[in-house]
Every structure is written in structure tokens, then in C-alpha cells.
């Protein structure tokens, strides 16, 4: 269930409105409480003042009964119908009473100092109480302020504040939408540019928005992504062409030989030789398919390995025994100088080194040794395969690990990897979070595999 609107400008406007409600609401609550405290303080001061004035009148008048017969004086002093006044004698009888609302006389404690208290009678009120002695008599002075008018005024103020917050939120939403819509105009332009780039126009790049730092960063990241996509698409196109070319050769051989054999009757020996020749082409196709499947699986995002601690010298020794026959045919000596243990997946390491050895045997000079060595380089282990032979041209060094790339296509052999051997080596090293590199000069060519000293899998 979608909780937010789809448009980013509307989302931003809604957030502006929410922030405005919180901000305006906090200001409204602060103003409401400040006004309430100010009114309470003023009423309390007015009540204390009335108590003091009544006491002063009583001190000047002398005769309390005579003062009680002049209620108009006190009514004018109080000023409105929300104020009440009682002067009580010791028996609790009202000698002076200004009580338009006809409220009952409250029961209050006697106290020499003026005391303020809330009275929750039939009509809630705020009272100021003081007990005074005049002659031999004790009197209780009570001045009160009914709270109904105050509550009505505060409620009206709270309603106005709430209405102002609501209006502010609506205005904030509208203005926020206008501002965000205007501010997101470069984003819409960027989206329109991105939408215009398709497979036929991967060379196009997004225009930079230098005046907007965030969009500049985003544009640079998208352009880098487009570069990677273009390179990947070109690589995929080249791969498709190379794959078609590599598979066309054995398929043409199969079709040509079979077509030639079917043109006339052949002897059993001829058919047997044809099947043997076809078997070689089938094996070549099978190796090619197997290598391509391995590369596809190795480049998946979730591909993982389980490294183990490997005695490199023993593993290289096994490979040297495996390639001994091929090496003897070319009078090549395999020298095992690998001694450092390392962390790797055994089968993958064996396959990578086997591909490098096969490559060295294929392109190395006859009668020259091939050396497999290792060394510690900081926190990494480097395994190298060195052979003496023709130098790889500098302009070709950067392509030797590409799929189907051959420095010398004329040296194809029936059992080769179809130009995928070094590409498989690179993929194996990527799985190990390592790297593969090559260096070549007039004396020798060195392929180096760089492994992390310790892998977590």
C-alpha cells in the first residue's frame, strides 16, 4: 500500500507542510502559554491590589458597618460583573458583599498574609484572601475573579492559533510545491536527456549542471555508468562476433568434411577417419562451450568461492608432472620454485596455473626452461610463470586477457582453449579478489597472479 504520493515535488511539499505544522504549532503553543501566564499574573496582581485597597478603606473609614452601607463604592472599584468581593466578620457573615452572580460565600482559611487560591465552586474563580484585625474585631477579606471570561478568551485565542496553523500548513504546501517543482526542473531535464539515450546512442553523455553541486555529482556518476555500459556493450558485441567466428571454423570443417564424404561411396577406413576428424572438432566445440559457461558463472554477482590454505609447491609439482609429456616433446624443462603457501580454491588455482603453463608451452622457445615461482609482496602472494620466447608487442599487452584474443593466431593448435584460456585466468583471479598481469620483453614473458595473503571466502 503506497503511503506517499508518487511525485517528488508533492512529497517535498507535504514535508514542508508537516514541518510548518510542527513549527507553527510549537510557536502557537508557546504564545498561548505565554498569554495564559500573563493573564493569570495580571489577575493575581489585580486581586492583591483590591485586597490592599479594601484594607486601606477600612483603616481610613473606621466604622465597618457604615462602609457596608455604601456598596456602590466597591462596585465601581471592581468594575465588571466577573469580580466579587466579601468582607466577613468573625462569625462568617458578610458585612460588605459585591456579588452580582449571587455566588455562595466560599470557605477559606484565615491568614494574615494575602494568599491566592483557586476556588472550584458553582462558578470557578481565582481568589485572594487576607485576614485583618480592626480594633477588637477580626475580618476576612476575599476578592475574587470569575474564570469564565478568561477561559472563553483563551479558547478563542487557541481557536485562532489553530486556524492560523492550518492556513500556514496549506500555504506551506502550496508554496513548497511551487518551489520544489521549480527546483526540480533540472532533474526533469536530466531525466529527459537520459531517456533519449538508447542502444544506438550509448556514446552520448548527459549535460553537466555545474550550478547545482548535487546534480553535477549525479551527472558525473551517470556518465561514468554510461561509459561502463558502452564498454560492456562493445565488449559484448565483440564477444558475439568472436564467438560466431570461433564456432564457424569447426562447424565449417564438420559440414565440409561430411558433405565431401557424402558425394560418393567411401571405404570403411575413410568413414572411420572422418569420424575421428569430426570427433576432434566436437571436442574443440565442447571445450569452447565449457569455457564460456565457466566465464558466465564466474562473472555472476553472487559467485563465491571457498578458499583453503594450499601448499603451492606440491600443487605446482602435480601440474609439472601432468605437462611433462608436452614439455619433453619441445625439450622444455619445467622448474618448480613455488614455495609460499597461499589461500585459494584448489580447483580454480589448478585451472589458472594449467592455462598459464599451457600458454607458456605453446608460445615459449623450444629447449628453454619454464619457471614457476612465488614471492611475498607485502600482504599479497605473487605466483609467476616465466618463459623465454617471442616478446608480446606493447600494443597487444592490454588485450591478452580479453576473450578470443590471440597474439599470434597462426599458432592455433587442436587442443587449445579457443582464445579463452587467459580470460578464464582473469575471471579466476577476480573471484579470489586478486589480479593477473603480464610483462614481456625481448628475453622473456612473465604472467603473474596476485593473491591476497588471507581470504575470508
DRENTI-585276 format. One record per residue (C-alpha): residue number from 1; x, y, z. Coordinates in pm, whole numbers, plus 32768, in hexadecimal, padded with zeros to 4 digits. Example, Ala and Ser with C-alpha at 12.3 -4.5 7.8 and 13.67 -1.06 7.14 Angstrom:
REM residues 2
+-----+------+------+------+
:  nr :    X :    Y :    Z :
+-----+------+------+------+
:   1 : 84CE : 7E3E : 830C :
:   2 : 8557 : 7F96 : 82CA :
+-----+------+------+------+
END
This chain:
REM residues 457
+-----+------+------+------+
:  nr :    X :    Y :    Z :
+-----+------+------+------+
:   1 : 8000 : 8000 : 8000 :
:   2 : 8098 : 814D : 7F94 :
:   3 : 80A7 : 824C : 80AE :
:   4 : 8152 : 8367 : 7FF5 :
:   5 : 80F1 : 840A : 7EAB :
:   6 : 81C2 : 83A4 : 7D81 :
:   7 : 823A : 84FE : 7D1C :
:   8 : 836F : 8579 : 7DD2 :
:   9 : 82F5 : 86E2 : 7DC6 :
:  10 : 81B3 : 867F : 7E79 :
:  11 : 827B : 85BB : 7F7B :
:  12 : 8358 : 86E8 : 7FBD :
:  13 : 8227 : 87CA : 7FD6 :
:  14 : 8189 : 86DA : 80CF :
:  15 : 82C8 : 86DC : 819B :
:  16 : 82CC : 8858 : 8192 :
:  17 : 8166 : 885B : 820F :
:  18 : 81BA : 8761 : 8323 :
:  19 : 82E4 : 882F : 8393 :
:  20 : 820F : 8967 : 838A :
:  21 : 8102 : 88C5 : 8462 :
:  22 : 8207 : 885C : 8562 :
:  23 : 82B2 : 89AF : 855E :
:  24 : 8176 : 8A84 : 8560 :
:  25 : 80D5 : 899E : 865D :
:  26 : 81FF : 89BE : 8748 :
:  27 : 81F9 : 8B3B : 8722 :
:  28 : 807F : 8B40 : 875B :
:  29 : 809D : 8A6C : 8896 :
:  30 : 81B2 : 8B4E : 8916 :
:  31 : 80E4 : 8C89 : 88D4 :
:  32 : 7FAD : 8BEB : 896F :
:  33 : 8065 : 8B8B : 8AAC :
:  34 : 810E : 8CE0 : 8ABC :
:  35 : 7FBF : 8D91 : 8A9B :
:  36 : 7F24 : 8CAE : 8BA0 :
:  37 : 803D : 8CEF : 8C97 :
:  38 : 802B : 8E65 : 8C55 :
:  39 : 7EB1 : 8E6F : 8C92 :
:  40 : 7ED1 : 8DA1 : 8DCF :
:  41 : 7FE6 : 8E83 : 8E4F :
:  42 : 7F20 : 8FC0 : 8E03 :
:  43 : 7DE4 : 8F36 : 8EA8 :
:  44 : 7EAA : 8ED0 : 8FDB :
:  45 : 7F44 : 9029 : 8FF3 :
:  46 : 7DEC : 90C9 : 8FCC :
:  47 : 7D59 : 8FEE : 90DF :
:  48 : 7E78 : 9041 : 91CC :
:  49 : 7E48 : 91B0 : 917C :
:  50 : 7CD5 : 919E : 91CE :
:  51 : 7D1F : 90FB : 931B :
:  52 : 7E13 : 9210 : 936D :
:  53 : 7D1E : 9322 : 9308 :
:  54 : 7C01 : 928A : 93D3 :
:  55 : 7CE7 : 9274 : 94FD :
:  56 : 7D4F : 93DF : 94D0 :
:  57 : 7BE2 : 944E : 94BB :
:  58 : 7B93 : 938B : 95F5 :
:  59 : 7CBA : 942A : 96AB :
:  60 : 7C4F : 9587 : 9642 :
:  61 : 7AD6 : 9558 : 9670 :
:  62 : 7AD8 : 94D4 : 97D0 :
:  63 : 796B : 9465 : 97DF :
:  64 : 7946 : 931E : 971D :
:  65 : 77CC : 9323 : 972C :
:  66 : 77C7 : 947C : 968F :
:  67 : 78A6 : 9402 : 9579 :
:  68 : 77BE : 92DD : 953B :
:  69 : 76A5 : 93CB : 94F2 :
:  70 : 7761 : 945A : 93C7 :
:  71 : 7773 : 9330 : 92D2 :
:  72 : 777F : 9414 : 91A1 :
:  73 : 78DE : 947A : 9202 :
:  74 : 795C : 9314 : 91E8 :
:  75 : 7899 : 92C3 : 90B2 :
:  76 : 793B : 93E7 : 8FFD :
:  77 : 7A8C : 9375 : 907B :
:  78 : 7A62 : 9211 : 8FF6 :
:  79 : 79ED : 9289 : 8EA7 :
:  80 : 7935 : 915D : 8E0E :
:  81 : 784D : 903A : 8E57 :
:  82 : 7966 : 8F37 : 8E62 :
:  83 : 79FA : 8FC3 : 8FA5 :
:  84 : 797A : 8F70 : 9101 :
:  85 : 79CE : 8FFA : 925B :
:  86 : 797F : 8F8B : 93BC :
:  87 : 79DC : 901E : 950A :
:  88 : 7982 : 8F1F : 9614 :
:  89 : 797A : 8F4A : 978C :
:  90 : 79E9 : 8E46 : 9885 :
:  91 : 7898 : 8D93 : 986C :
:  92 : 78BF : 8D72 : 96F0 :
:  93 : 77A9 : 8E6A : 96A5 :
:  94 : 77DF : 8F53 : 957E :
:  95 : 77F8 : 90BB : 95EF :
:  96 : 7858 : 9133 : 9493 :
:  97 : 77F3 : 9066 : 9364 :
:  98 : 780A : 90B0 : 91F3 :
:  99 : 7785 : 8F70 : 9153 :
: 100 : 76C7 : 8FAC : 9013 :
: 101 : 76D0 : 8E38 : 8FB8 :
: 102 : 763C : 8DDE : 910F :
: 103 : 774F : 8CE6 : 915A :
: 104 : 7756 : 8C3A : 92AE :
: 105 : 7856 : 8CBA : 93A7 :
: 106 : 798B : 8BDD : 9386 :
: 107 : 7A28 : 8B39 : 94B4 :
: 108 : 7B8F : 8BAC : 94BE :
: 109 : 7CA0 : 8B90 : 95C7 :
: 110 : 7CF8 : 8CC0 : 9692 :
: 111 : 7E51 : 8D4B : 9648 :
: 112 : 7EFF : 8E90 : 9699 :
: 113 : 7FB9 : 8EA4 : 954D :
: 114 : 7F05 : 8EB9 : 9403 :
: 115 : 7ED5 : 8D5F : 9372 :
: 116 : 7E6C : 8D04 : 9210 :
: 117 : 7DA5 : 8BCA : 91CE :
: 118 : 7CBB : 8B2B : 90CF :
: 119 : 7B52 : 8AF6 : 9134 :
: 120 : 7A8A : 89EC : 907E :
: 121 : 792E : 8A45 : 90ED :
: 122 : 77F9 : 8A67 : 9014 :
: 123 : 78C5 : 8B5A : 8F3F :
: 124 : 7A40 : 8B26 : 8F47 :
: 125 : 7AF9 : 8C57 : 8FC2 :
: 126 : 7C4B : 8CD6 : 902E :
: 127 : 7C4A : 8D5F : 9192 :
: 128 : 7D2C : 8E3F : 925F :
: 129 : 7CF9 : 8E16 : 93D8 :
: 130 : 7D81 : 8EDA : 9501 :
: 131 : 7D1B : 8EED : 9671 :
: 132 : 7D3C : 9042 : 971A :
: 133 : 7CF9 : 90C7 : 9879 :
: 134 : 7C46 : 9211 : 98A4 :
: 135 : 7C1D : 9277 : 9A0E :
: 136 : 7BB0 : 9145 : 9ACD :
: 137 : 7B14 : 90A4 : 999F :
: 138 : 7BAB : 8FB5 : 989F :
: 139 : 7B35 : 8FC8 : 9739 :
: 140 : 7B72 : 8EEC : 9608 :
: 141 : 7B9F : 8FA0 : 94BC :
: 142 : 7B52 : 8ED5 : 9380 :
: 143 : 7B7D : 8F61 : 9221 :
: 144 : 7B2B : 8E7B : 90FF :
: 145 : 7B37 : 8E6C : 8F84 :
: 146 : 7A54 : 8D7D : 8EC8 :
: 147 : 7B11 : 8CAA : 8DCA :
: 148 : 79FF : 8C84 : 8CC7 :
: 149 : 7A64 : 8DBA : 8C01 :
: 150 : 7BD4 : 8D5C : 8C11 :
: 151 : 7B91 : 8BF9 : 8B93 :
: 152 : 7AB2 : 8C7F : 8A80 :
: 153 : 7BBF : 8D70 : 8A0B :
: 154 : 7CD1 : 8C65 : 8A18 :
: 155 : 7BF6 : 8B6E : 895A :
: 156 : 7BB5 : 8C70 : 884E :
: 157 : 7D29 : 8CB9 : 883B :
: 158 : 7D7A : 8B43 : 8820 :
: 159 : 7C7B : 8B24 : 8708 :
: 160 : 7D1B : 8C45 : 864D :
: 161 : 7E75 : 8BAB : 867C :
: 162 : 7DF9 : 8A5D : 85F9 :
: 163 : 7D59 : 8B05 : 84CE :
: 164 : 7E9D : 8BC4 : 848C :
: 165 : 7F64 : 8A7E : 849E :
: 166 : 7E75 : 89DC : 83A6 :
: 167 : 7E89 : 8B02 : 82B6 :
: 168 : 8003 : 8B04 : 82DD :
: 169 : 8016 : 8990 : 828B :
: 170 : 7F42 : 89BD : 8152 :
: 171 : 8013 : 8AE5 : 80E1 :
: 172 : 8154 : 8A26 : 8130 :
: 173 : 80D9 : 8900 : 8061 :
: 174 : 807F : 89DE : 7F3A :
: 175 : 81BC : 8AAE : 7F47 :
: 176 : 828E : 8978 : 7F8C :
: 177 : 81FD : 88CE : 7E5A :
: 178 : 8246 : 89FF : 7D82 :
: 179 : 83AA : 8A1C : 7E07 :
: 180 : 83F3 : 88A6 : 7DE9 :
: 181 : 8356 : 8893 : 7C8F :
: 182 : 842F : 89B4 : 7C1F :
: 183 : 8561 : 8929 : 7CD0 :
: 184 : 8535 : 87D0 : 7C34 :
: 185 : 8530 : 885B : 7AD4 :
: 186 : 86A0 : 87FA : 7A9E :
: 187 : 864C : 8698 : 7B12 :
: 188 : 853B : 8683 : 7A0B :
: 189 : 862E : 8701 : 7905 :
: 190 : 8729 : 85FB : 7974 :
: 191 : 861D : 84ED : 795E :
: 192 : 85BF : 855F : 77FF :
: 193 : 872B : 854A : 7793 :
: 194 : 8751 : 83F1 : 782B :
: 195 : 8610 : 837A : 7781 :
: 196 : 869D : 83DF : 762E :
: 197 : 87C8 : 82F4 : 7651 :
: 198 : 878C : 819A : 75C0 :
: 199 : 885E : 807D : 7538 :
: 200 : 88AC : 813C : 73FB :
: 201 : 891D : 8273 : 74BA :
: 202 : 89ED : 81EC : 75DA :
: 203 : 8B00 : 82DF : 7577 :
: 204 : 8A2A : 8406 : 75E7 :
: 205 : 8A6C : 84A1 : 773A :
: 206 : 8991 : 856A : 7825 :
: 207 : 89C1 : 86E1 : 7833 :
: 208 : 8A66 : 8763 : 7971 :
: 209 : 89A5 : 883D : 7A65 :
: 210 : 8ACA : 88FB : 7AF3 :
: 211 : 89F4 : 89EC : 7BBB :
: 212 : 8958 : 88CC : 7C7E :
: 213 : 8A5B : 880B : 7D46 :
: 214 : 8976 : 86E2 : 7D8D :
: 215 : 890E : 86C2 : 7C20 :
: 216 : 8A76 : 86EA : 7BB2 :
: 217 : 8AD9 : 85C1 : 7C89 :
: 218 : 89AF : 84F8 : 7C0B :
: 219 : 89FA : 8551 : 7AA0 :
: 220 : 8B64 : 84E9 : 7AC3 :
: 221 : 8AFC : 839E : 7B5F :
: 222 : 89FF : 835E : 7A49 :
: 223 : 8AFD : 83B4 : 793C :
: 224 : 8BF4 : 82C2 : 79D9 :
: 225 : 8AE3 : 81BC : 79D8 :
: 226 : 8AA2 : 8204 : 7867 :
: 227 : 8C14 : 81D7 : 781F :
: 228 : 8C0A : 8083 : 78CB :
: 229 : 8ACC : 8025 : 7810 :
: 230 : 8B61 : 808F : 76C4 :
: 231 : 8C9E : 7FCB : 7706 :
: 232 : 8BD7 : 7E9F : 7778 :
: 233 : 8AF3 : 7EB0 : 7649 :
: 234 : 8C1C : 7ECE : 755F :
: 235 : 8CC5 : 7DAE : 760E :
: 236 : 8B88 : 7CE1 : 75F1 :
: 237 : 8B6E : 7D35 : 7480 :
: 238 : 8CD9 : 7CD3 : 7449 :
: 239 : 8CA1 : 7B99 : 7514 :
: 240 : 8B77 : 7B3A : 743A :
: 241 : 8C41 : 7B74 : 7300 :
: 242 : 8D6D : 7AB7 : 7385 :
: 243 : 8C90 : 799B : 73FE :
: 244 : 8BEA : 797E : 72AA :
: 245 : 8D3E : 7981 : 7201 :
: 246 : 8DD4 : 787D : 72ED :
: 247 : 8CAB : 7793 : 72CC :
: 248 : 8C91 : 77C1 : 7156 :
: 249 : 8DE6 : 7721 : 7118 :
: 250 : 8D9D : 75CB : 71B7 :
: 251 : 8C3A : 75CD : 7131 :
: 252 : 8CB5 : 7615 : 6FCF :
: 253 : 8DB2 : 74FE : 6FF7 :
: 254 : 8CA3 : 740F : 7066 :
: 255 : 8BB5 : 746E : 6F4F :
: 256 : 8CC5 : 7471 : 6E43 :
: 257 : 8D55 : 731F : 6EA0 :
: 258 : 8BFE : 7282 : 6EC4 :
: 259 : 8B86 : 7316 : 6D79 :
: 260 : 8CBF : 7299 : 6CCB :
: 261 : 8C93 : 713D : 6D5B :
: 262 : 8B2A : 712E : 6CE5 :
: 263 : 8B79 : 7184 : 6B7C :
: 264 : 8BE4 : 7020 : 6B30 :
: 265 : 8C05 : 6ECB : 6BCA :
: 266 : 8D28 : 6EB0 : 6CC0 :
: 267 : 8DE2 : 6D90 : 6D5B :
: 268 : 8DB2 : 6D3B : 6ECD :
: 269 : 8F0D : 6DC7 : 6F14 :
: 270 : 8EB0 : 6F14 : 6E78 :
: 271 : 8D72 : 6F26 : 6F47 :
: 272 : 8E3A : 6ECF : 707E :
: 273 : 8F36 : 6FE3 : 7034 :
: 274 : 8E13 : 70D4 : 6FFD :
: 275 : 8D80 : 707C : 714E :
: 276 : 8ED2 : 70A8 : 71F5 :
: 277 : 8EF8 : 71FF : 7155 :
: 278 : 8D94 : 725E : 71B6 :
: 279 : 8DD8 : 71E9 : 7319 :
: 280 : 8EF7 : 72E0 : 7333 :
: 281 : 8E16 : 73FC : 72C1 :
: 282 : 8D06 : 7392 : 73B7 :
: 283 : 8E04 : 7393 : 74D1 :
: 284 : 8E74 : 74EE : 7469 :
: 285 : 8D0C : 756A : 7472 :
: 286 : 8CD2 : 74BF : 75C1 :
: 287 : 8E02 : 7569 : 765B :
: 288 : 8D90 : 76B6 : 75D3 :
: 289 : 8C31 : 768B : 7662 :
: 290 : 8CBF : 7616 : 77B0 :
: 291 : 8DA5 : 7744 : 77C3 :
: 292 : 8C8D : 7835 : 776C :
: 293 : 8BAD : 779D : 7877 :
: 294 : 8CC4 : 77BF : 7975 :
: 295 : 8CF7 : 792F : 791C :
: 296 : 8B81 : 7975 : 7930 :
: 297 : 8B65 : 78D6 : 7A89 :
: 298 : 8CA2 : 797B : 7B0A :
: 299 : 8C22 : 7AD7 : 7AAD :
: 300 : 8AD6 : 7AB1 : 7B60 :
: 301 : 8AA5 : 7BA5 : 7C80 :
: 302 : 8A62 : 7A8E : 7D7C :
: 303 : 8B8B : 79B8 : 7D15 :
: 304 : 8C5D : 794F : 7E41 :
: 305 : 8D79 : 7865 : 7E97 :
: 306 : 8DF7 : 77AB : 7FC9 :
: 307 : 8F6B : 77EE : 7FED :
: 308 : 904D : 76F2 : 8098 :
: 309 : 91B3 : 7705 : 8108 :
: 310 : 9279 : 765F : 7FF0 :
: 311 : 93DE : 75E1 : 7FE7 :
: 312 : 9438 : 768A : 7EA0 :
: 313 : 9576 : 75C1 : 7E61 :
: 314 : 94B6 : 7477 : 7E68 :
: 315 : 93A1 : 74F5 : 7D84 :
: 316 : 9499 : 757D : 7C85 :
: 317 : 9556 : 7434 : 7C95 :
: 318 : 941B : 7378 : 7C32 :
: 319 : 93E6 : 7462 : 7B0A :
: 320 : 954E : 7436 : 7A9C :
: 321 : 951E : 72BD : 7A97 :
: 322 : 93DC : 72E9 : 79CC :
: 323 : 9487 : 73C3 : 78C5 :
: 324 : 95CB : 72FB : 78C6 :
: 325 : 9579 : 7242 : 7783 :
: 326 : 9526 : 7381 : 76C4 :
: 327 : 9660 : 7427 : 774C :
: 328 : 973F : 7304 : 76E2 :
: 329 : 96B9 : 731A : 757D :
: 330 : 9747 : 747C : 7569 :
: 331 : 9877 : 7430 : 7643 :
: 332 : 97FB : 7529 : 774B :
: 333 : 984F : 7502 : 78BB :
: 334 : 9749 : 7562 : 79BE :
: 335 : 97EC : 75FA : 7AF3 :
: 336 : 971E : 7608 : 7C33 :
: 337 : 9794 : 7724 : 7D15 :
: 338 : 9642 : 7767 : 7DB6 :
: 339 : 9660 : 774B : 7F2F :
: 340 : 956A : 7839 : 7FD7 :
: 341 : 9423 : 77AC : 805C :
: 342 : 92F4 : 7879 : 7FFB :
: 343 : 917A : 7883 : 8024 :
: 344 : 90B8 : 7821 : 7EEC :
: 345 : 8FB2 : 7734 : 7E66 :
: 346 : 9084 : 7605 : 7DFD :
: 347 : 8FCF : 75AA : 7CBB :
: 348 : 8FC5 : 7711 : 7C40 :
: 349 : 9133 : 774B : 7C93 :
: 350 : 9190 : 760A : 7BDF :
: 351 : 90CA : 7674 : 7AAC :
: 352 : 9164 : 77D0 : 7AA2 :
: 353 : 92C8 : 774D : 7ABE :
: 354 : 927F : 7639 : 79C0 :
: 355 : 9209 : 773F : 78C5 :
: 356 : 9346 : 780E : 78FE :
: 357 : 9424 : 76DB : 78DA :
: 358 : 9372 : 766F : 779C :
: 359 : 939A : 77CF : 7713 :
: 360 : 950C : 77D4 : 776E :
: 361 : 9546 : 7681 : 76CB :
: 362 : 948F : 76F1 : 7592 :
: 363 : 9546 : 783C : 7561 :
: 364 : 9694 : 7802 : 7615 :
: 365 : 97D4 : 77B2 : 7558 :
: 366 : 982E : 7643 : 7538 :
: 367 : 9948 : 75D3 : 7619 :
: 368 : 9916 : 76F9 : 7709 :
: 369 : 989F : 76C2 : 7872 :
: 370 : 9754 : 7735 : 7904 :
: 371 : 976C : 77AD : 7A6C :
: 372 : 9646 : 77AE : 7B60 :
: 373 : 96A4 : 7883 : 7C8E :
: 374 : 9600 : 793B : 7DB0 :
: 375 : 9658 : 7A5A : 7E96 :
: 376 : 95C7 : 7B25 : 7FB5 :
: 377 : 9570 : 7C8B : 7F50 :
: 378 : 94EF : 7D42 : 8080 :
: 379 : 93A2 : 7CA9 : 80DF :
: 380 : 9385 : 7BEB : 7F97 :
: 381 : 9415 : 7AB2 : 7EFA :
: 382 : 948B : 7ACA : 7D91 :
: 383 : 94A0 : 798E : 7CBC :
: 384 : 9556 : 79B5 : 7B71 :
: 385 : 9580 : 78DC : 7A3B :
: 386 : 96AE : 7947 : 796C :
: 387 : 970F : 78C7 : 7815 :
: 388 : 980E : 7932 : 7714 :
: 389 : 977C : 797A : 75C1 :
: 390 : 96FC : 7A83 : 74D3 :
: 391 : 96AC : 7BCF : 7575 :
: 392 : 9541 : 7C3C : 7588 :
: 393 : 9526 : 7D88 : 74D6 :
: 394 : 94DB : 7EAC : 75C4 :
: 395 : 939D : 7F02 : 7504 :
: 396 : 931E : 7DA0 : 753F :
: 397 : 936C : 7D86 : 76B3 :
: 398 : 9221 : 7E26 : 7717 :
: 399 : 9154 : 7D26 : 7653 :
: 400 : 91EF : 7BD9 : 76B2 :
: 401 : 90E7 : 7B95 : 77BF :
: 402 : 8FC5 : 7BE7 : 76D4 :
: 403 : 8EE7 : 7ACE : 7656 :
: 404 : 8F4B : 7A2B : 750D :
: 405 : 907E : 7B09 : 74F0 :
: 406 : 91B9 : 7A67 : 7464 :
: 407 : 9303 : 7B1A : 743B :
: 408 : 9362 : 7A25 : 7328 :
: 409 : 922D : 7982 : 7288 :
: 410 : 930B : 78B6 : 71A2 :
: 411 : 937F : 77E3 : 72CA :
: 412 : 9229 : 7746 : 7306 :
: 413 : 9230 : 75E0 : 737B :
: 414 : 9121 : 74DB : 738C :
: 415 : 9126 : 74C6 : 7505 :
: 416 : 912E : 7638 : 7556 :
: 417 : 9027 : 76F2 : 761F :
: 418 : 8F90 : 77AE : 74FC :
: 419 : 901F : 78FB : 756E :
: 420 : 8F71 : 78E6 : 76C0 :
: 421 : 908B : 7860 : 779A :
: 422 : 9114 : 79AD : 7815 :
: 423 : 8FB4 : 7A3D : 7836 :
: 424 : 8F67 : 791B : 7920 :
: 425 : 90A5 : 796A : 79E6 :
: 426 : 9032 : 7AD2 : 7A14 :
: 427 : 8ED6 : 7A65 : 7A87 :
: 428 : 8F6F : 796F : 7B81 :
: 429 : 9045 : 7A83 : 7C13 :
: 430 : 8F19 : 7B6A : 7C2E :
: 431 : 8E66 : 7A5C : 7CF4 :
: 432 : 8F92 : 7A52 : 7DDF :
: 433 : 8F8D : 7BD0 : 7DFE :
: 434 : 90E2 : 7BD4 : 7D5E :
: 435 : 916A : 7C35 : 7C08 :
: 436 : 922B : 7BB1 : 7ADD :
: 437 : 9331 : 7C6F : 7A1B :
: 438 : 9431 : 7C31 : 790D :
: 439 : 9580 : 7CC7 : 78B2 :
: 440 : 9651 : 7C76 : 7781 :
: 441 : 97A1 : 7CD7 : 76EE :
: 442 : 9895 : 7C4A : 75F0 :
: 443 : 9918 : 7B47 : 76E9 :
: 444 : 97E3 : 7AC0 : 7797 :
: 445 : 966D : 7AD9 : 77D9 :
: 446 : 95EA : 7ACF : 793D :
: 447 : 9480 : 7A94 : 79A5 :
: 448 : 9440 : 7AE8 : 7B13 :
: 449 : 931A : 7A8A : 7BF2 :
: 450 : 92EE : 7B67 : 7D26 :
: 451 : 9232 : 7AC9 : 7E4B :
: 452 : 91CE : 7B6C : 7F95 :
: 453 : 929D : 7AD5 : 80B0 :
: 454 : 915C : 7A72 : 8169 :
: 455 : 8FF9 : 7A54 : 80E3 :
: 456 : 8EB2 : 7A39 : 81A0 :
: 457 : 8DFA : 798A : 8082 :
+-----+------+------+------+
END
